[in-house]
């Protein structure tokens, strides 16, 4: 058996109730997420349930795309996101393993291609 330990988040940003600055779906702290490093990210709702887990070579750009593009699995569920956690993981193979493991372990609601049934 392989033991996988989910990394502790390096950055957590929360949706603001009344954002004063320019924002994307209530998130004002995207600047805390690195532009240049890779890793995994998790979107949670206000009940702390995992909605989606993803991976990226450049985290900030990829996370923002989930709030902007029309092909994201999150496109109809963006308003549900209350918290974003980011873990820096440089190795692409490790990112893939973490993404699949976390999606299955926590039954990510909007990762249908990653979560096995049963």
C-alpha positions in Angstrom: 0.0 0.0 0.0 1.2 3.5 -0.8 0.8 6.2 1.9 0.0 9.6 0.5 0.1 12.6 2.8 -1.8 15.6 1.6 0.4 18.7 1.8 -0.4 21.5 4.2 -1.7 24.5 2.2 0.9 27.2 1.6 -1.8 29.9 0.9 -5.5 30.0 1.9 -7.7 32.8 0.6 -11.3 33.4 1.7 -14.2 35.0 -0.1 -14.9 38.5 1.3 -18.4 39.4 2.2 -18.1 43.1 1.1 -15.0 43.3 -1.1 -13.7 46.9 -1.3 -11.1 46.3 -4.0 -11.4 44.9 -7.4 -12.3 41.3 -7.1 -13.2 38.1 -8.8 -16.3 36.4 -7.3 -15.6 38.0 -3.9 -11.9 37.0 -3.8 -9.5 39.9 -3.3 -6.3 38.2 -2.3 -5.2 36.5 -5.5 -1.9 38.5 -5.2 -1.0 36.0 -2.4 -0.8 33.1 -4.9 2.4 32.8 -6.8 2.5 33.6 -10.5 5.6 31.5 -11.2 5.4 28.3 -9.3 3.4 25.1 -9.8 1.2 23.2 -7.4 -2.3 22.0 -6.6 -5.4 24.1 -5.6 -8.6 23.2 -3.9 -11.9 25.1 -4.0 -14.2 24.6 -1.0 -17.8 25.8 -0.3 -18.9 27.5 2.9 -19.5 24.1 4.6 -15.8 23.3 4.0 -16.8 20.6 1.4 -14.3 20.0 -1.4 -15.8 21.2 -4.7 -12.9 20.9 -7.0 -9.2 20.1 -7.0 -6.8 21.1 -9.8 -3.1 21.3 -10.7 -1.1 23.9 -12.6 2.4 24.8 -13.7 1.6 28.5 -12.9 -1.0 28.6 -10.1 -2.4 32.1 -10.1 -3.2 32.2 -13.8 -4.8 28.7 -13.8 -7.0 29.5 -10.7 -8.2 32.7 -12.2 -9.1 30.9 -15.4 -11.6 28.8 -13.5 -13.4 32.0 -12.6 -13.2 33.5 -16.2 -13.4 30.9 -18.9 -16.4 29.1 -20.4 -15.0 25.6 -20.4 -14.1 25.2 -16.7 -16.0 22.5 -14.8 -16.6 25.3 -12.3 -18.3 27.7 -14.7 -21.8 27.1 -13.3 -20.6 26.8 -9.7 -18.3 29.8 -9.1 -20.6 31.4 -6.6 -20.3 28.3 -4.4 -16.6 28.8 -3.8 -15.9 30.3 -0.4 -12.3 29.2 0.2 -9.3 28.5 -2.0 -6.3 26.5 -0.7 -3.0 26.3 -2.6 -0.1 23.9 -2.1 3.2 24.4 -3.9 4.2 21.2 -5.6 6.9 21.6 -8.3 7.1 18.0 -9.6 4.4 17.5 -12.4 4.0 13.8 -11.5 3.4 14.6 -7.9 0.8 17.2 -8.9 -1.0 14.6 -10.9 -0.9 12.1 -8.0 -2.1 14.6 -5.5 -4.9 15.9 -7.7 -6.3 12.4 -8.3 -5.8 11.2 -4.7 -7.4 14.3 -3.1 -10.3 14.3 -5.6 -11.1 10.7 -4.7 -10.4 10.8 -0.9 -12.6 13.9 -0.4 -15.1 13.1 -3.2 -14.6 16.4 -5.0 -18.0 17.4 -6.3 -17.0 18.9 -9.6 -14.1 16.6 -10.6 -16.1 13.9 -12.4 -13.2 12.8 -14.6 -11.0 12.2 -11.5 -13.4 10.7 -8.9 -14.0 7.0 -9.2 -17.5 5.7 -8.4 -18.0 2.9 -5.9 
